Amino acid sequence: MNISFEGKRILVTGAGQGIGKELVFRLADYGAEVIALSKTEKNLDDLRTRDRRIKTICVDLCDWEATKNAVENVLPIDLLVNNAGVACLNSFFDATPEDFDQTFAVNVKAILNVSQVVAKDMIRRKVGGSIVNLSSQASQAALKDHAVYCASKGAVDMLSKTMALELGPYNIRVNTVNPTVIMTEMGKLGWSKPGKAHSMLSKIPLGRFGEVSEVIDAIVFLLSDRSSMINGATLPVDGGFLAT
């Protein structure tokens, strides 16, 4: 399947590491002008060193006004990937207000903020576009010690569906990608212990965790015109976890 993003400006949040980092390089290879957003300047320096084509924004997504201003300053954006996410892993009884506030600020509230800015400008310019939000299998299946994280990803799914409903008439599509465990740094945080890893692997029919490249493949597809009739979908990249 030939995919080209020539002439497209794509914003990726959470681009300093993990899935987001590898995604920006893939999108640049497909011809896009990529703007990478991260709160960590060192990570952005590493991106620029590896690929001079990448433009960067350093801002903390928890800061609503600073984020809004930063995104407004790089408009127009044609395609958006809300990839940034955090995981504060505590049991239900040990979850704290700080866990909740930080998780929802990054995983949910930032999607609302960034997407509002980008979508309003798309509508003003009378152009369509695609927004892909990174969710998780945890949005649809409860995981032990993931109470706040699961709740945040459930919110991502429903926020995305509502966005798809309201933005669809403007030819702006909104979908989510819902991976299983991907062995990024965040994945290792939750699933590096062999006993815990086995409990998850036993529930995945394919018998393995996902690769970063497999998540990127799904994101690229949903950004592209090859998915032009897909809107409001939650696409599992989970080896069949949610089918069991």
Solvent accessible surface area in square Angstrom, and as a share of the most:
residue,aa,sasa,rsa
1,M,159,0.71
2,N,135,0.69
3,I,34,0.17
4,S,77,0.50
5,F,7,0.03
6,E,126,0.56
7,G,78,0.75
8,K,86,0.36
9,R,50,0.18
10,I,0,0.00
11,L,0,0.00
12,V,0,0.00
13,T,2,0.01
14,G,20,0.19
15,A,0,0.00
16,G,6,0.06
17,Q,111,0.49
18,G,29,0.27
19,I,24,0.12
20,G,0,0.00
21,K,54,0.23
22,E,62,0.28
23,L,0,0.00
24,V,0,0.00
25,F,16,0.07
26,R,59,0.21
27,L,0,0.00
28,A,4,0.03
29,D,99,0.51
30,Y,69,0.26
31,G,24,0.23
32,A,11,0.08
33,E,60,0.27
34,V,1,0.01
35,I,2,0.01
36,A,0,0.00
37,L,1,0.00
38,S,10,0.06
39,K,133,0.56
40,T,53,0.31
41,E,82,0.37
42,K,139,0.59
43,N,33,0.17
44,L,1,0.00
45,D,59,0.31
46,D,59,0.31
47,L,0,0.00
48,R,68,0.25
49,T,101,0.59
50,R,143,0.52
51,D,18,0.09
52,R,195,0.71
53,R,126,0.46
54,I,5,0.03
55,K,105,0.45
56,T,37,0.21
57,I,17,0.09
58,C,62,0.37
59,V,17,0.10
60,D,64,0.33
61,L,19,0.09
62,C,62,0.37
63,D,70,0.36
64,W,73,0.26
65,E,102,0.46
66,A,40,0.31
67,T,0,0.00
68,K,72,0.31
69,N,76,0.39
70,A,19,0.15
71,V,0,0.00
72,E,74,0.33
73,N,126,0.65
74,V,30,0.17
75,L,50,0.25
76,P,55,0.34
77,I,0,0.00
78,D,23,0.12
79,L,11,0.06
80,L,0,0.00
81,V,0,0.00
82,N,4,0.02
83,N,21,0.11
84,A,15,0.12
85,G,26,0.25
86,V,33,0.19
87,A,19,0.15
88,C,27,0.16
89,L,46,0.23
90,N,54,0.27
91,S,36,0.23
92,F,151,0.63
93,F,182,0.76
94,D,90,0.47
95,A,35,0.27
96,T,56,0.32
97,P,98,0.62
98,E,122,0.55
99,D,18,0.09
100,F,98,0.41
101,D,92,0.48
102,Q,77,0.34
103,T,0,0.00
104,F,45,0.19
105,A,20,0.15
106,V,15,0.08
107,N,1,0.00
108,V,22,0.13
109,K,108,0.46
110,A,5,0.04
111,I,5,0.03
112,L,67,0.33
113,N,1,0.01
114,V,1,0.00
115,S,4,0.03
116,Q,71,0.32
117,V,12,0.07
118,V,0,0.00
119,A,5,0.04
120,K,136,0.58
121,D,10,0.05
122,M,0,0.00
123,I,58,0.29
124,R,172,0.63
125,R,68,0.25
126,K,181,0.77
127,V,57,0.33
128,G,30,0.29
129,G,15,0.15
130,S,1,0.01
131,I,0,0.00
132,V,0,0.00
133,N,0,0.00
134,L,11,0.05
135,S,6,0.04
136,S,10,0.06
137,Q,3,0.01
138,A,3,0.02
139,S,22,0.14
140,Q,96,0.43
141,A,25,0.19
142,A,102,0.79
143,L,25,0.13
144,K,171,0.73
145,D,48,0.25
146,H,8,0.03
147,A,39,0.31
148,V,12,0.07
149,Y,27,0.10
150,C,21,0.12
151,A,51,0.39
152,S,0,0.00
153,K,10,0.04
154,G,23,0.22
155,A,30,0.24
156,V,1,0.00
157,D,10,0.05
158,M,116,0.52
159,L,38,0.19
160,S,2,0.01
161,K,80,0.34
162,T,61,0.35
163,M,20,0.09
164,A,6,0.05
165,L,137,0.68
166,E,112,0.50
167,L,24,0.12
168,G,28,0.27
169,P,113,0.71
170,Y,112,0.43
171,N,106,0.54
172,I,0,0.00
173,R,23,0.08
174,V,0,0.00
175,N,0,0.00
176,T,0,0.00
177,V,0,0.00
178,N,0,0.00
179,P,10,0.07
180,T,11,0.06
181,V,11,0.06
182,I,11,0.06
183,M,75,0.33
184,T,22,0.13
185,E,118,0.53
186,M,75,0.34
187,G,9,0.09
188,K,91,0.39
189,L,119,0.59
190,G,8,0.08
191,W,24,0.09
192,S,71,0.46
193,K,147,0.62
194,P,115,0.72
195,G,57,0.55
196,K,63,0.27
197,A,15,0.11
198,H,125,0.56
199,S,52,0.34
200,M,5,0.02
201,L,53,0.26
202,S,78,0.50
203,K,110,0.47
204,I,5,0.02
205,P,85,0.53
206,L,122,0.60
207,G,47,0.45
208,R,108,0.39
209,F,29,0.12
210,G,9,0.08
211,E,103,0.46
212,V,34,0.19
213,S,57,0.37
214,E,57,0.25
215,V,0,0.00
216,I,4,0.02
217,D,75,0.39
218,A,12,0.09
219,I,0,0.00
220,V,4,0.03
221,F,59,0.25
222,L,1,0.01
223,L,4,0.02
224,S,6,0.04
225,D,126,0.65
226,R,137,0.50
227,S,2,0.01
228,S,77,0.49
229,M,186,0.83
230,I,58,0.29
231,N,64,0.33
232,G,19,0.18
233,A,35,0.27
234,T,36,0.21
235,L,60,0.30
236,P,58,0.36
237,V,30,0.18
238,D,11,0.05
239,G,24,0.23
240,G,23,0.22
241,F,17,0.07
242,L,50,0.25
243,A,90,0.70
244,T,118,0.68
